[in-house]
Amino acid sequence: MQADVGDRLVIKGHREGEHDRDAEILEVHGAEGGPPYFVRWSEDDHVGLVFPGSDAVVERFAHTPNAPA
């Protein structure tokens, strides 16, 4: 698993009717874009360090260097 700051981490729901959870990746702490990731969860803006498991995927976004915020 590899990610960049600004990508989205999605944790798939485990049970019938359970929603997927997603978070914006704020910091990448692993080598070459690997986990762990410091994220902000979209459902409640909670932030924390995540070591994603096999139920997680990274949705990558195109990143433009030095783009205005």
C-alpha positions as a LaTeX table, in Angstrom:
\begin{tabular}{lrrr}
\hline
Residue & $x$ (\AA) & $y$ (\AA) & $z$ (\AA) \\
\hline
Met1 & 0.00 & 0.00 & 0.00 \\
Gln2 & 1.34 & 3.40 & $-1.00$ \\
Ala3 & $-0.15$ & 6.85 & $-0.54$ \\
Asp4 & 0.60 & 10.56 & $-0.74$ \\
Val5 & $-0.64$ & 13.40 & 1.40 \\
Gly6 & $-4.13$ & 14.32 & 0.17 \\
Asp7 & $-5.07$ & 10.80 & $-0.92$ \\
Arg8 & $-8.11$ & 9.12 & 0.62 \\
Leu9 & $-7.98$ & 6.01 & 2.79 \\
Val10 & $-11.13$ & 3.88 & 2.60 \\
Ile11 & $-11.91$ & 1.15 & 5.15 \\
Lys12 & $-14.55$ & $-1.25$ & 3.83 \\
Gly13 & $-17.58$ & $-2.06$ & 6.01 \\
His14 & $-17.34$ & $-5.49$ & 7.63 \\
Arg15 & $-21.03$ & $-6.35$ & 8.03 \\
Glu16 & $-24.22$ & $-6.16$ & 5.99 \\
Gly17 & $-25.42$ & $-2.56$ & 5.98 \\
Glu18 & $-22.23$ & $-1.17$ & 7.55 \\
His19 & $-20.89$ & 1.91 & 5.75 \\
Asp20 & $-17.39$ & 2.26 & 4.40 \\
Arg21 & $-15.30$ & 4.74 & 6.40 \\
Asp22 & $-12.98$ & 7.18 & 4.71 \\
Ala23 & $-10.29$ & 9.61 & 5.75 \\
Glu24 & $-7.99$ & 12.17 & 4.17 \\
Ile25 & $-4.31$ & 11.30 & 4.53 \\
Leu26 & $-2.59$ & 14.21 & 6.24 \\
Glu27 & 0.85 & 12.68 & 6.83 \\
Val28 & 2.67 & 9.60 & 5.55 \\
His29 & 5.03 & 8.06 & 8.13 \\
Gly30 & 6.20 & 4.92 & 6.32 \\
Ala31 & 8.96 & 4.48 & 3.79 \\
Glu32 & 8.10 & 5.19 & 0.15 \\
Gly33 & 4.48 & 6.14 & 0.88 \\
Gly34 & 3.74 & 3.18 & 3.13 \\
Pro35 & 1.80 & 3.16 & 6.38 \\
Pro36 & 1.27 & 4.25 & 9.04 \\
Tyr37 & $-0.76$ & 7.29 & 8.03 \\
Phe38 & $-1.97$ & 10.26 & 10.07 \\
Val39 & $-5.54$ & 10.85 & 8.85 \\
Arg40 & $-8.67$ & 12.97 & 9.35 \\
Trp41 & $-11.88$ & 10.89 & 9.30 \\
Ser42 & $-14.64$ & 12.44 & 7.16 \\
Glu43 & $-17.49$ & 11.37 & 9.46 \\
Asp44 & $-16.41$ & 13.41 & 12.49 \\
Asp45 & $-13.09$ & 15.19 & 11.68 \\
His46 & $-11.32$ & 13.01 & 14.27 \\
Val47 & $-7.58$ & 12.75 & 13.55 \\
Gly48 & $-5.27$ & 9.88 & 14.39 \\
Leu49 & $-2.55$ & 7.49 & 13.33 \\
Val50 & $-3.76$ & 4.47 & 11.33 \\
Phe51 & $-2.06$ & 1.19 & 10.49 \\
Pro52 & $-4.47$ & 0.00 & 7.75 \\
Gly53 & $-5.31$ & $-3.66$ & 7.34 \\
Ser54 & $-6.34$ & $-5.75$ & 4.37 \\
Asp55 & $-9.82$ & $-4.16$ & 4.40 \\
Ala56 & $-8.36$ & $-0.78$ & 3.39 \\
Val57 & $-7.65$ & 0.78 & 0.01 \\
Val58 & $-6.05$ & 4.06 & $-0.99$ \\
Glu59 & $-7.85$ & 6.24 & $-3.53$ \\
Arg60 & $-5.04$ & 8.13 & $-5.18$ \\
Phe61 & $-5.49$ & 11.62 & $-6.53$ \\
Ala62 & $-3.36$ & 13.49 & $-9.04$ \\
His63 & $-1.02$ & 15.80 & $-7.16$ \\
Thr64 & 0.36 & 19.00 & $-8.62$ \\
Pro65 & 3.60 & 20.23 & $-7.06$ \\
Asn66 & 3.48 & 23.78 & $-5.71$ \\
Ala67 & $-0.22$ & 24.15 & $-6.51$ \\
Pro68 & $-1.93$ & 27.05 & $-4.71$ \\
Ala69 & $-4.10$ & 25.95 & $-1.81$ \\
\hline
\end{tabular}
